[in-house]
Amino acid sequence: MVGDDADDPMTEYLTIAQLSRRIHYAPQTIRNLMSQGAFRLGVHYVKPRRWVLFKWSTIEQWLHRESGTTDIPLTRHF
């Protein structure tokens, strides 16, 4: 369900405003990611009755994948 508190770990589905507060991205940045295809309808979010609701567990996975691409390797491979 959509909760009133974005910090509540039990809130699985989040509005754009709630997601913005939780991941510290501006709401427009989230909308831009949607239009660019980084967040995909049916995967990262759903639109029941014209609302946009993000599935937190899927967004967490996306964040981990995104941060994994910027990690600095700790060893060299020759």
Distance bins in CASP14 RR format, pairs under 12 A and 6 or more apart:
PFRMAT RR
TARGET T0000
AUTHOR 0000-0000-0000
RMODE 2
METHOD distances of the structure
MODEL  1
1 8 0 0 0 0 0 1 0 0 0 0 0
1 10 0 0 0 0 1 0 0 0 0 0 0
1 11 1 0 0 1 0 0 0 0 0 0 0
1 12 1 0 0 1 0 0 0 0 0 0 0
1 13 1 0 0 1 0 0 0 0 0 0 0
1 14 0 0 0 0 0 1 0 0 0 0 0
1 15 0 0 0 0 0 1 0 0 0 0 0
1 18 0 0 0 0 0 1 0 0 0 0 0
1 48 0 0 0 0 0 1 0 0 0 0 0
1 53 0 0 0 0 1 0 0 0 0 0 0
1 56 0 0 0 0 0 1 0 0 0 0 0
2 8 0 0 0 0 0 1 0 0 0 0 0
2 10 0 0 0 0 0 1 0 0 0 0 0
2 11 1 0 0 1 0 0 0 0 0 0 0
2 12 0 0 0 0 1 0 0 0 0 0 0
2 13 1 0 1 0 0 0 0 0 0 0 0
2 14 1 0 0 1 0 0 0 0 0 0 0
2 15 1 0 0 1 0 0 0 0 0 0 0
2 16 0 0 0 0 0 1 0 0 0 0 0
2 17 0 0 0 0 0 1 0 0 0 0 0
2 18 1 0 0 1 0 0 0 0 0 0 0
2 19 0 0 0 0 0 1 0 0 0 0 0
2 46 0 0 0 0 0 1 0 0 0 0 0
2 48 0 0 0 0 1 0 0 0 0 0 0
2 49 0 0 0 0 0 1 0 0 0 0 0
2 51 0 0 0 0 1 0 0 0 0 0 0
2 52 0 0 0 0 0 1 0 0 0 0 0
2 53 1 0 0 1 0 0 0 0 0 0 0
2 54 0 0 0 0 0 1 0 0 0 0 0
2 55 0 0 0 0 0 1 0 0 0 0 0
2 56 0 0 0 0 0 1 0 0 0 0 0
3 9 0 0 0 0 0 1 0 0 0 0 0
3 10 0 0 0 0 1 0 0 0 0 0 0
3 11 1 0 1 0 0 0 0 0 0 0 0
3 12 0 0 0 0 1 0 0 0 0 0 0
3 13 1 0 0 1 0 0 0 0 0 0 0
3 14 1 0 0 1 0 0 0 0 0 0 0
3 15 0 0 0 0 1 0 0 0 0 0 0
3 17 0 0 0 0 0 1 0 0 0 0 0
3 18 1 0 0 1 0 0 0 0 0 0 0
3 19 0 0 0 0 0 1 0 0 0 0 0
3 21 0 0 0 0 0 1 0 0 0 0 0
3 22 0 0 0 0 0 1 0 0 0 0 0
3 53 0 0 0 0 0 1 0 0 0 0 0
3 56 0 0 0 0 0 1 0 0 0 0 0
4 10 0 0 0 0 0 1 0 0 0 0 0
4 11 0 0 0 0 1 0 0 0 0 0 0
4 14 0 0 0 0 0 1 0 0 0 0 0
4 15 0 0 0 0 0 1 0 0 0 0 0
4 17 0 0 0 0 0 1 0 0 0 0 0
4 18 0 0 0 0 1 0 0 0 0 0 0
4 21 0 0 0 0 0 1 0 0 0 0 0
5 11 1 0 0 1 0 0 0 0 0 0 0
5 14 0 0 0 0 0 1 0 0 0 0 0
5 15 0 0 0 0 0 1 0 0 0 0 0
5 17 0 0 0 0 0 1 0 0 0 0 0
5 18 0 0 0 0 1 0 0 0 0 0 0
5 21 0 0 0 0 1 0 0 0 0 0 0
5 22 0 0 0 0 1 0 0 0 0 0 0
6 12 0 0 0 0 0 1 0 0 0 0 0
6 13 0 0 0 0 0 1 0 0 0 0 0
6 14 1 0 0 1 0 0 0 0 0 0 0
6 15 0 0 0 0 1 0 0 0 0 0 0
6 16 0 0 0 0 0 1 0 0 0 0 0
6 17 1 0 0 1 0 0 0 0 0 0 0
6 18 1 1 0 0 0 0 0 0 0 0 0
6 19 1 0 0 1 0 0 0 0 0 0 0
6 20 0 0 0 0 1 0 0 0 0 0 0
6 21 1 0 1 0 0 0 0 0 0 0 0
6 22 1 0 1 0 0 0 0 0 0 0 0
6 23 0 0 0 0 1 0 0 0 0 0 0
6 24 0 0 0 0 0 1 0 0 0 0 0
6 54 0 0 0 0 0 1 0 0 0 0 0
6 56 0 0 0 0 1 0 0 0 0 0 0
6 59 0 0 0 0 0 1 0 0 0 0 0
7 14 0 0 0 0 0 1 0 0 0 0 0
7 18 0 0 0 0 1 0 0 0 0 0 0
7 19 0 0 0 0 0 1 0 0 0 0 0
7 21 1 0 0 1 0 0 0 0 0 0 0
7 22 1 0 0 1 0 0 0 0 0 0 0
7 23 0 0 0 0 0 1 0 0 0 0 0
7 56 0 0 0 0 0 1 0 0 0 0 0
8 14 0 0 0 0 1 0 0 0 0 0 0
8 18 0 0 0 0 1 0 0 0 0 0 0
8 21 0 0 0 0 0 1 0 0 0 0 0
8 22 0 0 0 0 1 0 0 0 0 0 0
8 56 0 0 0 0 0 1 0 0 0 0 0
9 22 0 0 0 0 0 1 0 0 0 0 0
9 56 0 0 0 0 1 0 0 0 0 0 0
9 57 0 0 0 0 0 1 0 0 0 0 0
9 60 0 0 0 0 0 1 0 0 0 0 0
10 56 0 0 0 0 1 0 0 0 0 0 0
10 57 0 0 0 0 0 1 0 0 0 0 0
11 18 1 0 0 1 0 0 0 0 0 0 0
11 19 0 0 0 0 0 1 0 0 0 0 0
11 21 0 0 0 0 0 1 0 0 0 0 0
11 22 0 0 0 0 1 0 0 0 0 0 0
11 53 0 0 0 0 0 1 0 0 0 0 0
11 54 0 0 0 0 0 1 0 0 0 0 0
11 55 0 0 0 0 0 1 0 0 0 0 0
11 56 1 0 0 1 0 0 0 0 0 0 0
11 57 0 0 0 0 0 1 0 0 0 0 0
11 59 0 0 0 0 0 1 0 0 0 0 0
12 18 0 0 0 0 0 1 0 0 0 0 0
12 19 0 0 0 0 0 1 0 0 0 0 0
12 22 0 0 0 0 0 1 0 0 0 0 0
12 46 0 0 0 0 0 1 0 0 0 0 0
12 53 0 0 0 0 1 0 0 0 0 0 0
12 54 0 0 0 0 1 0 0 0 0 0 0
12 55 1 0 0 1 0 0 0 0 0 0 0
12 56 1 0 1 0 0 0 0 0 0 0 0
12 57 1 0 0 1 0 0 0 0 0 0 0
12 58 0 0 0 0 1 0 0 0 0 0 0
12 59 0 0 0 0 0 1 0 0 0 0 0
12 60 0 0 0 0 0 1 0 0 0 0 0
13 19 0 0 0 0 1 0 0 0 0 0 0
13 22 0 0 0 0 0 1 0 0 0 0 0
13 44 0 0 0 0 0 1 0 0 0 0 0
13 45 0 0 0 0 1 0 0 0 0 0 0
13 46 1 0 0 1 0 0 0 0 0 0 0
13 47 0 0 0 0 0 1 0 0 0 0 0
13 48 0 0 0 0 1 0 0 0 0 0 0
13 51 0 0 0 0 1 0 0 0 0 0 0
13 52 0 0 0 0 0 1 0 0 0 0 0
13 53 1 0 1 0 0 0 0 0 0 0 0
13 54 1 0 0 1 0 0 0 0 0 0 0
13 55 1 0 0 1 0 0 0 0 0 0 0
13 56 1 0 0 1 0 0 0 0 0 0 0
13 57 0 0 0 0 1 0 0 0 0 0 0
13 58 0 0 0 0 0 1 0 0 0 0 0
13 59 0 0 0 0 0 1 0 0 0 0 0
14 20 0 0 0 0 1 0 0 0 0 0 0
14 21 0 0 0 0 1 0 0 0 0 0 0
14 22 1 0 0 1 0 0 0 0 0 0 0
14 23 0 0 0 0 1 0 0 0 0 0 0
14 25 0 0 0 0 0 1 0 0 0 0 0
14 27 0 0 0 0 0 1 0 0 0 0 0
14 30 0 0 0 0 0 1 0 0 0 0 0
14 39 0 0 0 0 0 1 0 0 0 0 0
14 44 0 0 0 0 0 1 0 0 0 0 0
14 45 0 0 0 0 1 0 0 0 0 0 0
14 46 0 0 0 0 0 1 0 0 0 0 0
14 51 0 0 0 0 0 1 0 0 0 0 0
14 52 0 0 0 0 1 0 0 0 0 0 0
14 53 1 0 0 1 0 0 0 0 0 0 0
14 54 1 0 1 0 0 0 0 0 0 0 0
14 55 0 0 0 0 1 0 0 0 0 0 0
14 56 1 0 1 0 0 0 0 0 0 0 0
14 57 0 0 0 0 0 1 0 0 0 0 0
14 58 0 0 0 0 0 1 0 0 0 0 0
14 59 1 0 0 1 0 0 0 0 0 0 0
14 60 0 0 0 0 0 1 0 0 0 0 0
15 21 0 0 0 0 1 0 0 0 0 0 0
15 22 0 0 0 0 0 1 0 0 0 0 0
15 27 0 0 0 0 1 0 0 0 0 0 0
15 30 0 0 0 0 1 0 0 0 0 0 0
15 45 0 0 0 0 1 0 0 0 0 0 0
15 46 0 0 0 0 0 1 0 0 0 0 0
15 47 0 0 0 0 0 1 0 0 0 0 0
15 48 0 0 0 0 0 1 0 0 0 0 0
15 51 1 0 0 1 0 0 0 0 0 0 0
15 52 1 0 0 1 0 0 0 0 0 0 0
15 53 1 0 0 1 0 0 0 0 0 0 0
15 54 1 0 0 1 0 0 0 0 0 0 0
15 56 0 0 0 0 0 1 0 0 0 0 0
16 22 0 0 0 0 0 1 0 0 0 0 0
16 23 0 0 0 0 0 1 0 0 0 0 0
16 25 0 0 0 0 1 0 0 0 0 0 0
16 26 0 0 0 0 1 0 0 0 0 0 0
16 27 1 0 1 0 0 0 0 0 0 0 0
16 28 0 0 0 0 1 0 0 0 0 0 0
16 29 0 0 0 0 1 0 0 0 0 0 0
16 30 1 0 1 0 0 0 0 0 0 0 0
16 31 1 0 0 1 0 0 0 0 0 0 0
16 32 0 0 0 0 0 1 0 0 0 0 0
16 33 0 0 0 0 0 1 0 0 0 0 0
16 34 0 0 0 0 1 0 0 0 0 0 0
16 39 0 0 0 0 0 1 0 0 0 0 0
16 44 0 0 0 0 0 1 0 0 0 0 0
16 45 0 0 0 0 1 0 0 0 0 0 0
16 47 0 0 0 0 0 1 0 0 0 0 0
16 51 0 0 0 0 1 0 0 0 0 0 0
16 52 1 0 1 0 0 0 0 0 0 0 0
16 53 0 0 0 0 1 0 0 0 0 0 0
16 54 1 0 0 1 0 0 0 0 0 0 0
16 59 0 0 0 0 0 1 0 0 0 0 0
17 23 0 0 0 0 0 1 0 0 0 0 0
17 25 0 0 0 0 0 1 0 0 0 0 0
17 26 0 0 0 0 0 1 0 0 0 0 0
17 27 1 0 0 1 0 0 0 0 0 0 0
17 28 0 0 0 0 0 1 0 0 0 0 0
17 30 0 0 0 0 1 0 0 0 0 0 0
17 31 0 0 0 0 0 1 0 0 0 0 0
17 51 0 0 0 0 0 1 0 0 0 0 0
17 52 0 0 0 0 0 1 0 0 0 0 0
17 53 0 0 0 0 0 1 0 0 0 0 0
17 54 0 0 0 0 0 1 0 0 0 0 0
18 25 0 0 0 0 0 1 0 0 0 0 0
18 27 0 0 0 0 0 1 0 0 0 0 0
18 30 0 0 0 0 0 1 0 0 0 0 0
18 45 0 0 0 0 0 1 0 0 0 0 0
18 51 0 0 0 0 0 1 0 0 0 0 0
18 52 0 0 0 0 0 1 0 0 0 0 0
18 53 0 0 0 0 1 0 0 0 0 0 0
18 54 0 0 0 0 1 0 0 0 0 0 0
18 56 0 0 0 0 1 0 0 0 0 0 0
18 59 0 0 0 0 0 1 0 0 0 0 0
19 25 1 0 0 1 0 0 0 0 0 0 0
19 26 0 0 0 0 0 1 0 0 0 0 0
19 27 0 0 0 0 1 0 0 0 0 0 0
19 29 0 0 0 0 0 1 0 0 0 0 0
19 30 1 0 0 1 0 0 0 0 0 0 0
19 31 0 0 0 0 0 1 0 0 0 0 0
19 33 0 0 0 0 0 1 0 0 0 0 0
19 34 0 0 0 0 0 1 0 0 0 0 0
19 39 0 0 0 0 1 0 0 0 0 0 0
19 44 0 0 0 0 1 0 0 0 0 0 0
19 45 0 0 0 0 1 0 0 0 0 0 0
19 52 0 0 0 0 1 0 0 0 0 0 0
19 53 0 0 0 0 1 0 0 0 0 0 0
19 54 1 0 1 0 0 0 0 0 0 0 0
19 55 0 0 0 0 0 1 0 0 0 0 0
19 56 1 0 0 1 0 0 0 0 0 0 0
19 58 0 0 0 0 0 1 0 0 0 0 0
19 59 1 0 0 1 0 0 0 0 0 0 0
19 60 0 0 0 0 0 1 0 0 0 0 0
19 62 0 0 0 0 0 1 0 0 0 0 0
19 63 0 0 0 0 0 1 0 0 0 0 0
20 26 1 0 0 1 0 0 0 0 0 0 0
20 27 1 0 1 0 0 0 0 0 0 0 0
20 28 0 0 0 0 1 0 0 0 0 0 0
20 29 1 0 0 1 0 0 0 0 0 0 0
20 30 1 0 1 0 0 0 0 0 0 0 0
20 31 0 0 0 0 1 0 0 0 0 0 0
20 33 0 0 0 0 0 1 0 0 0 0 0
20 52 0 0 0 0 0 1 0 0 0 0 0
20 54 0 0 0 0 1 0 0 0 0 0 0
20 59 0 0 0 0 0 1 0 0 0 0 0
21 27 0 0 0 0 1 0 0 0 0 0 0
21 30 0 0 0 0 0 1 0 0 0 0 0
21 54 0 0 0 0 0 1 0 0 0 0 0
22 30 0 0 0 0 0 1 0 0 0 0 0
22 54 0 0 0 0 1 0 0 0 0 0 0
22 56 1 0 0 1 0 0 0 0 0 0 0
22 59 0 0 0 0 1 0 0 0 0 0 0
22 60 0 0 0 0 1 0 0 0 0 0 0
22 63 0 0 0 0 0 1 0 0 0 0 0
23 29 0 0 0 0 1 0 0 0 0 0 0
23 30 0 0 0 0 1 0 0 0 0 0 0
23 33 0 0 0 0 0 1 0 0 0 0 0
23 39 0 0 0 0 0 1 0 0 0 0 0
23 44 0 0 0 0 0 1 0 0 0 0 0
23 54 0 0 0 0 1 0 0 0 0 0 0
23 56 0 0 0 0 1 0 0 0 0 0 0
23 59 1 0 0 1 0 0 0 0 0 0 0
23 60 0 0 0 0 1 0 0 0 0 0 0
23 62 0 0 0 0 1 0 0 0 0 0 0
23 63 1 0 0 1 0 0 0 0 0 0 0
23 66 0 0 0 0 0 1 0 0 0 0 0
23 67 0 0 0 0 0 1 0 0 0 0 0
24 30 0 0 0 0 0 1 0 0 0 0 0
24 63 0 0 0 0 0 1 0 0 0 0 0
25 31 0 0 0 0 1 0 0 0 0 0 0
25 32 0 0 0 0 1 0 0 0 0 0 0
25 33 1 0 0 1 0 0 0 0 0 0 0
25 34 0 0 0 0 0 1 0 0 0 0 0
25 38 0 0 0 0 0 1 0 0 0 0 0
25 39 0 0 0 0 0 1 0 0 0 0 0
25 54 0 0 0 0 0 1 0 0 0 0 0
25 59 0 0 0 0 0 1 0 0 0 0 0
25 62 0 0 0 0 0 1 0 0 0 0 0
25 63 0 0 0 0 0 1 0 0 0 0 0
25 66 0 0 0 0 0 1 0 0 0 0 0
26 32 0 0 0 0 1 0 0 0 0 0 0
26 33 0 0 0 0 0 1 0 0 0 0 0
27 33 0 0 0 0 0 1 0 0 0 0 0
27 34 0 0 0 0 0 1 0 0 0 0 0
27 52 0 0 0 0 0 1 0 0 0 0 0
27 54 0 0 0 0 0 1 0 0 0 0 0
28 34 0 0 0 0 0 1 0 0 0 0 0
28 35 0 0 0 0 0 1 0 0 0 0 0
29 35 0 0 0 0 0 1 0 0 0 0 0
29 36 0 0 0 0 0 1 0 0 0 0 0
29 38 0 0 0 0 0 1 0 0 0 0 0
29 39 0 0 0 0 0 1 0 0 0 0 0
30 36 0 0 0 0 0 1 0 0 0 0 0
30 37 0 0 0 0 0 1 0 0 0 0 0
30 38 0 0 0 0 1 0 0 0 0 0 0
30 39 1 0 0 1 0 0 0 0 0 0 0
30 44 0 0 0 0 0 1 0 0 0 0 0
30 45 0 0 0 0 1 0 0 0 0 0 0
30 52 0 0 0 0 1 0 0 0 0 0 0
30 54 0 0 0 0 1 0 0 0 0 0 0
30 59 0 0 0 0 1 0 0 0 0 0 0
30 62 0 0 0 0 0 1 0 0 0 0 0
31 37 0 0 0 0 0 1 0 0 0 0 0
31 38 0 0 0 0 0 1 0 0 0 0 0
31 39 0 0 0 0 1 0 0 0 0 0 0
31 45 0 0 0 0 0 1 0 0 0 0 0
31 52 0 0 0 0 1 0 0 0 0 0 0
31 54 0 0 0 0 0 1 0 0 0 0 0
32 38 0 0 0 0 1 0 0 0 0 0 0
32 39 0 0 0 0 1 0 0 0 0 0 0
33 39 1 0 1 0 0 0 0 0 0 0 0
33 40 0 0 0 0 1 0 0 0 0 0 0
33 44 0 0 0 0 1 0 0 0 0 0 0
33 45 0 0 0 0 0 1 0 0 0 0 0
33 52 0 0 0 0 0 1 0 0 0 0 0
33 54 0 0 0 0 0 1 0 0 0 0 0
33 59 0 0 0 0 0 1 0 0 0 0 0
33 62 0 0 0 0 1 0 0 0 0 0 0
33 63 0 0 0 0 0 1 0 0 0 0 0
33 66 0 0 0 0 0 1 0 0 0 0 0
34 40 0 0 0 0 1 0 0 0 0 0 0
34 41 1 0 0 1 0 0 0 0 0 0 0
34 42 0 0 0 0 0 1 0 0 0 0 0
34 43 0 0 0 0 0 1 0 0 0 0 0
34 44 0 0 0 0 1 0 0 0 0 0 0
34 45 1 0 0 1 0 0 0 0 0 0 0
34 47 0 0 0 0 0 1 0 0 0 0 0
34 52 1 0 0 1 0 0 0 0 0 0 0
34 54 0 0 0 0 1 0 0 0 0 0 0
34 59 0 0 0 0 0 1 0 0 0 0 0
35 41 0 0 0 0 0 1 0 0 0 0 0
35 52 0 0 0 0 0 1 0 0 0 0 0
37 43 0 0 0 0 1 0 0 0 0 0 0
37 44 0 0 0 0 1 0 0 0 0 0 0
37 45 0 0 0 0 0 1 0 0 0 0 0
37 62 0 0 0 0 0 1 0 0 0 0 0
38 44 0 0 0 0 1 0 0 0 0 0 0
38 45 0 0 0 0 0 1 0 0 0 0 0
38 59 0 0 0 0 0 1 0 0 0 0 0
38 62 1 0 0 1 0 0 0 0 0 0 0
38 63 0 0 0 0 0 1 0 0 0 0 0
38 65 0 0 0 0 0 1 0 0 0 0 0
38 66 0 0 0 0 1 0 0 0 0 0 0
39 45 1 0 1 0 0 0 0 0 0 0 0
39 46 0 0 0 0 0 1 0 0 0 0 0
39 47 0 0 0 0 0 1 0 0 0 0 0
39 52 0 0 0 0 1 0 0 0 0 0 0
39 53 0 0 0 0 0 1 0 0 0 0 0
39 54 1 0 0 1 0 0 0 0 0 0 0
39 55 0 0 0 0 0 1 0 0 0 0 0
39 58 0 0 0 0 1 0 0 0 0 0 0
39 59 1 0 0 1 0 0 0 0 0 0 0
39 61 0 0 0 0 0 1 0 0 0 0 0
39 62 1 0 0 1 0 0 0 0 0 0 0
39 63 0 0 0 0 0 1 0 0 0 0 0
39 66 0 0 0 0 0 1 0 0 0 0 0
40 46 0 0 0 0 0 1 0 0 0 0 0
40 47 0 0 0 0 0 1 0 0 0 0 0
40 54 0 0 0 0 0 1 0 0 0 0 0
40 55 0 0 0 0 0 1 0 0 0 0 0
40 58 0 0 0 0 1 0 0 0 0 0 0
40 59 0 0 0 0 0 1 0 0 0 0 0
40 62 0 0 0 0 1 0 0 0 0 0 0
41 47 1 0 0 1 0 0 0 0 0 0 0
41 48 0 0 0 0 0 1 0 0 0 0 0
41 52 0 0 0 0 1 0 0 0 0 0 0
41 53 0 0 0 0 0 1 0 0 0 0 0
41 54 0 0 0 0 0 1 0 0 0 0 0
41 55 0 0 0 0 0 1 0 0 0 0 0
41 58 0 0 0 0 0 1 0 0 0 0 0
42 48 0 0 0 0 0 1 0 0 0 0 0
42 52 0 0 0 0 0 1 0 0 0 0 0
42 53 0 0 0 0 0 1 0 0 0 0 0
42 54 0 0 0 0 0 1 0 0 0 0 0
42 55 0 0 0 0 1 0 0 0 0 0 0
42 58 0 0 0 0 1 0 0 0 0 0 0
43 54 0 0 0 0 0 1 0 0 0 0 0
43 55 0 0 0 0 1 0 0 0 0 0 0
43 57 0 0 0 0 0 1 0 0 0 0 0
43 58 1 0 0 1 0 0 0 0 0 0 0
43 59 0 0 0 0 0 1 0 0 0 0 0
43 61 0 0 0 0 1 0 0 0 0 0 0
43 62 0 0 0 0 1 0 0 0 0 0 0
44 52 0 0 0 0 0 1 0 0 0 0 0
44 53 0 0 0 0 0 1 0 0 0 0 0
44 54 1 0 0 1 0 0 0 0 0 0 0
44 55 1 0 0 1 0 0 0 0 0 0 0
44 56 0 0 0 0 0 1 0 0 0 0 0
44 57 0 0 0 0 0 1 0 0 0 0 0
44 58 1 0 1 0 0 0 0 0 0 0 0
44 59 1 0 0 1 0 0 0 0 0 0 0
44 60 0 0 0 0 0 1 0 0 0 0 0
44 61 0 0 0 0 1 0 0 0 0 0 0
44 62 1 0 0 1 0 0 0 0 0 0 0
44 63 0 0 0 0 0 1 0 0 0 0 0
44 65 0 0 0 0 0 1 0 0 0 0 0
45 51 0 0 0 0 1 0 0 0 0 0 0
45 52 1 0 1 0 0 0 0 0 0 0 0
45 53 1 0 0 1 0 0 0 0 0 0 0
45 54 1 0 1 0 0 0 0 0 0 0 0
45 55 1 0 0 1 0 0 0 0 0 0 0
45 56 0 0 0 0 0 1 0 0 0 0 0
45 58 0 0 0 0 1 0 0 0 0 0 0
45 59 0 0 0 0 1 0 0 0 0 0 0
45 62 0 0 0 0 0 1 0 0 0 0 0
46 52 1 0 0 1 0 0 0 0 0 0 0
46 53 1 0 1 0 0 0 0 0 0 0 0
46 54 0 0 0 0 1 0 0 0 0 0 0
46 55 1 0 0 1 0 0 0 0 0 0 0
46 58 0 0 0 0 0 1 0 0 0 0 0
47 53 1 0 0 1 0 0 0 0 0 0 0
47 54 0 0 0 0 0 1 0 0 0 0 0
53 59 0 0 0 0 0 1 0 0 0 0 0
54 60 0 0 0 0 0 1 0 0 0 0 0
54 61 0 0 0 0 0 1 0 0 0 0 0
54 62 0 0 0 0 1 0 0 0 0 0 0
54 63 0 0 0 0 0 1 0 0 0 0 0
55 61 0 0 0 0 1 0 0 0 0 0 0
55 62 0 0 0 0 0 1 0 0 0 0 0
56 62 0 0 0 0 0 1 0 0 0 0 0
56 63 0 0 0 0 0 1 0 0 0 0 0
57 63 0 0 0 0 0 1 0 0 0 0 0
57 64 0 0 0 0 0 1 0 0 0 0 0
58 64 0 0 0 0 0 1 0 0 0 0 0
58 65 0 0 0 0 0 1 0 0 0 0 0
59 65 0 0 0 0 0 1 0 0 0 0 0
59 66 0 0 0 0 0 1 0 0 0 0 0
60 66 0 0 0 0 0 1 0 0 0 0 0
60 67 0 0 0 0 0 1 0 0 0 0 0
61 67 0 0 0 0 0 1 0 0 0 0 0
61 68 0 0 0 0 0 1 0 0 0 0 0
62 68 0 0 0 0 0 1 0 0 0 0 0
62 69 0 0 0 0 0 1 0 0 0 0 0
63 69 0 0 0 0 0 1 0 0 0 0 0
63 70 0 0 0 0 0 1 0 0 0 0 0
64 70 0 0 0 0 0 1 0 0 0 0 0
64 71 0 0 0 0 0 1 0 0 0 0 0
65 71 0 0 0 0 0 1 0 0 0 0 0
END
